[in-house]
């Protein structure tokens, strides 16, 4: 079992930046895929970005060119650098870990990101 804790959310003005962190309770070095999702109340949770253990990254179109996902295997932490933030980026952001050895994906509790002037 992997326990995930997100941090780094907050209120930021349009055009600003935030870096989200997801601290894992165990090594993430061999986890197949770790990712960031976001959810707005009343809507489905959607993928923001994901990265495989081989370092291959995938981004949703909404974040391409603005968001960067990365993982620090020594610190057991996943990051999401978000630049040029827009009001439509406002959501609760969740960290996820998926692996063939897991019976289900693991999720963090989420961190709120609000982009507003």
PyMOL commands that set and color helices and strands:
alter all, ss='L'
color gray80, all
select helices_A, chain A and resi 87-89
alter helices_A, ss='H'
color red, helices_A
select strands_A, chain A and resi 4-7+10-12+18-24+33-39+46-52+57-59+67-72+77-82+91-98+106-107+111-115
alter strands_A, ss='S'
color yellow, strands_A
deselect
rebuild
show_as cartoon
